[in-house]
Amino acid sequence: MAVPPAHDQPTGLTERSVDEPTTRSIGFRLTLTGVLALVLVLSLGASVWLSATRGFEAIGIGAGAGELQSERDQAMSRTRQFMLRMGTYGPDQLDGGQLPEYRELVTEVITPKFATTFEKSVTTAEQIVAQAGVSRKAEVFSAGVSTIDADSATALVAGTFTDSYPDRSGALQPQEPVPFRIEITLVKTEGEWLVDDFTPVTGADQ
């Protein structure tokens, strides 16, 4: 017996009611995924741009990353230079019981405020060199700028101090190197980075 036509129509409606919502759901999910991905990319781009802009504004730079890196390089170079000058001296620099060349080299790379403190402490090194013939050599292994703005910066530097003492024949005998890790504070004065202070973090205490 033939199936009445009235039974065919509801069956067709039921199939369409299942298929159509499924298709719309898939399309909606794909669209939503695409929108969310675009928002994520835009957010990341905005974050990077804001970070870079704030970094440039902090040191008074508007041109771009090149100038920011240049300032960091200058501050880091001064840090290395200070440590090598401050941590290297010996009997060959003695003149009348003092170390005039050593004083001059260090004073060239520090602020006037720090120079006052340095002048008071350098006499101890001069006495040791003059009386015991001790020499010291500094080596810098790494240095990096941790913070920087328009007129100040902080850097970390690591290396070793090696002291040498004369033996009975007068020949200098190097001792075991002593590691240091020091935080350096720099101030920009008349366009030049100068060391304003330093603090031992670990290792040898100057």
C-alpha positions as CSV (number, residue, x, y, z in Angstrom):
1,M,0.0,0.0,0.0
2,A,1.3,3.4,-0.9
3,V,2.4,5.8,1.8
4,P,0.1,8.8,2.0
5,P,1.7,12.1,0.9
6,A,0.8,13.7,4.2
7,H,3.5,11.6,5.9
8,D,6.3,12.7,3.5
9,Q,6.1,16.5,4.2
10,P,6.8,16.4,7.9
11,T,9.8,14.2,7.3
12,G,11.3,16.7,4.9
13,L,10.7,19.6,7.3
14,T,12.4,17.6,10.1
15,E,15.6,17.1,8.0
16,R,15.8,20.8,7.1
17,S,15.3,21.9,10.7
18,V,18.3,19.8,11.7
19,D,20.7,20.7,8.8
20,E,20.1,24.4,8.6
21,P,21.0,25.4,12.2
22,T,24.1,23.2,12.1
23,T,25.4,25.0,9.0
24,R,24.7,28.4,10.6
25,S,26.5,27.4,13.8
26,I,29.6,26.3,12.0
27,G,29.7,29.6,10.0
28,F,29.2,31.7,13.1
29,R,32.0,29.9,15.0
30,L,34.4,30.4,12.1
31,T,33.5,34.1,11.9
32,L,33.9,34.5,15.7
33,T,37.3,32.7,15.6
34,G,38.5,35.0,12.9
35,V,37.4,38.1,14.8
36,L,39.0,37.0,18.0
37,A,42.3,36.2,16.2
38,L,42.3,39.7,14.7
39,V,41.6,41.3,18.0
40,L,44.5,39.3,19.6
41,V,46.9,40.4,16.9
42,L,45.9,44.0,17.2
43,S,46.2,43.9,21.0
44,L,49.7,42.5,20.8
45,G,50.7,45.1,18.2
46,A,49.4,47.9,20.4
47,S,51.2,46.5,23.4
48,V,54.5,46.4,21.6
49,W,54.0,49.9,20.2
50,L,53.1,51.4,23.6
51,S,56.1,49.7,25.3
52,A,58.5,51.1,22.6
53,T,56.9,54.6,22.7
54,R,57.2,54.8,26.5
55,G,60.8,53.7,26.4
56,F,61.6,56.4,23.9
57,E,59.7,59.1,25.8
58,A,61.4,58.1,29.1
59,I,64.8,59.1,27.7
60,G,63.5,62.0,25.7
61,I,63.9,60.3,22.3
62,G,61.4,60.5,19.6
63,A,63.3,59.1,16.6
64,G,63.2,55.4,17.3
65,A,64.9,52.3,18.7
66,G,68.3,53.2,17.1
67,E,68.8,56.2,19.4
68,L,67.5,54.3,22.5
69,Q,70.1,51.6,21.8
70,S,72.8,54.2,21.2
71,E,72.1,55.6,24.7
72,R,72.2,52.2,26.3
73,D,75.5,51.4,24.5
74,Q,77.1,54.6,25.7
75,A,76.1,54.0,29.3
76,M,77.3,50.4,29.1
77,S,80.6,51.5,27.6
78,R,81.1,54.0,30.4
79,T,80.4,51.3,32.9
80,R,83.1,49.0,31.5
81,Q,85.5,51.9,31.2
82,F,85.0,52.9,34.9
83,M,85.5,49.4,36.2
84,L,88.7,48.9,34.2
85,R,90.1,52.2,35.3
86,M,89.0,52.0,38.9
87,G,90.2,48.5,39.4
88,T,93.6,48.7,37.7
89,Y,96.7,50.3,39.4
90,G,100.2,49.4,40.5
91,P,103.7,50.5,41.5
92,D,104.5,51.7,37.9
93,Q,102.0,54.6,38.5
94,L,103.6,55.8,41.7
95,D,104.9,59.4,41.8
96,G,105.9,60.7,45.2
97,G,103.9,58.1,47.0
98,Q,100.7,58.9,45.1
99,L,99.0,57.6,42.0
100,P,98.4,60.8,40.0
101,E,97.7,59.0,36.7
102,Y,95.3,56.6,38.3
103,R,93.4,59.5,40.0
104,E,93.1,61.4,36.7
105,L,91.9,58.4,34.7
106,V,89.1,57.6,37.2
107,T,88.1,61.2,37.8
108,E,87.5,61.6,34.0
109,V,84.6,59.2,34.1
110,I,82.9,60.1,37.3
111,T,80.7,62.9,38.5
112,P,82.1,65.8,40.7
113,K,80.0,64.5,43.6
114,F,81.5,61.0,43.3
115,A,85.0,62.5,42.8
116,T,84.8,63.9,46.3
117,T,84.3,60.5,47.8
118,F,86.9,58.9,45.5
119,E,89.6,61.4,46.6
120,K,89.1,60.4,50.2
121,S,89.3,56.7,49.6
122,V,92.1,56.6,47.0
123,T,94.7,57.3,49.6
124,T,94.2,53.8,51.0
125,A,95.1,52.2,47.7
126,E,98.1,54.6,47.4
127,Q,99.5,53.5,50.8
128,I,99.1,49.8,50.0
129,V,100.9,50.2,46.6
130,A,103.7,52.4,48.0
131,Q,104.3,50.3,51.1
132,A,103.7,46.8,49.9
133,G,104.2,47.1,46.2
134,V,100.8,45.6,45.4
135,S,99.2,45.9,42.0
136,R,95.6,45.2,41.0
137,K,94.1,44.4,37.6
138,A,90.4,44.4,36.7
139,E,88.8,42.3,34.0
140,V,85.2,42.8,32.9
141,F,83.4,39.8,31.6
142,S,79.9,41.3,31.1
143,A,78.0,44.5,31.5
144,G,74.4,45.5,30.9
145,V,72.1,48.5,31.4
146,S,69.0,47.5,33.5
147,T,67.2,50.9,33.6
148,I,67.6,54.1,31.7
149,D,65.8,57.5,31.4
150,A,66.6,61.0,30.1
151,D,69.4,61.7,32.6
152,S,70.1,58.6,34.7
153,A,70.8,54.9,34.3
154,T,71.6,51.8,36.3
155,A,74.0,49.1,35.0
156,L,75.3,45.8,36.3
157,V,78.9,44.7,35.6
158,A,80.7,41.4,36.4
159,G,84.3,40.5,36.3
160,T,87.3,39.8,38.5
161,F,90.0,41.7,40.4
162,T,93.5,40.1,40.5
163,D,96.0,41.3,43.0
164,S,99.7,40.7,42.7
165,Y,102.3,40.8,45.4
166,P,106.1,41.0,45.1
167,D,108.1,37.9,46.1
168,R,111.6,38.1,47.6
169,S,113.1,38.8,44.3
170,G,110.7,41.7,43.7
171,A,108.8,39.9,41.0
172,L,105.0,40.3,41.1
173,Q,103.1,37.1,41.8
174,P,99.4,37.2,40.8
175,Q,97.0,35.8,43.3
176,E,93.7,33.9,42.7
177,P,91.2,36.2,40.9
178,V,88.4,37.5,43.1
179,P,85.0,37.8,41.3
180,F,82.8,40.8,41.6
181,R,79.3,41.8,40.6
182,I,78.6,45.5,41.0
183,E,75.7,47.8,40.4
184,I,76.7,51.1,38.8
185,T,74.6,54.3,38.9
186,L,75.2,56.8,36.1
187,V,74.1,60.4,35.5
188,K,74.1,62.2,32.2
189,T,75.9,65.5,32.5
190,E,76.2,67.9,29.6
191,G,75.5,65.1,27.2
192,E,78.0,62.6,28.7
193,W,77.3,59.6,30.9
194,L,79.3,59.7,34.1
195,V,79.4,57.2,37.0
196,D,77.8,58.7,40.1
197,D,78.1,55.7,42.5
198,F,78.6,52.0,42.7
199,T,77.5,49.2,45.1
200,P,78.9,45.7,45.3
201,V,76.1,43.1,44.8
202,T,78.1,40.0,45.4
203,G,81.8,39.0,45.5
204,A,84.6,41.4,46.3
205,D,84.0,44.6,48.2
206,Q,86.1,47.4,46.7
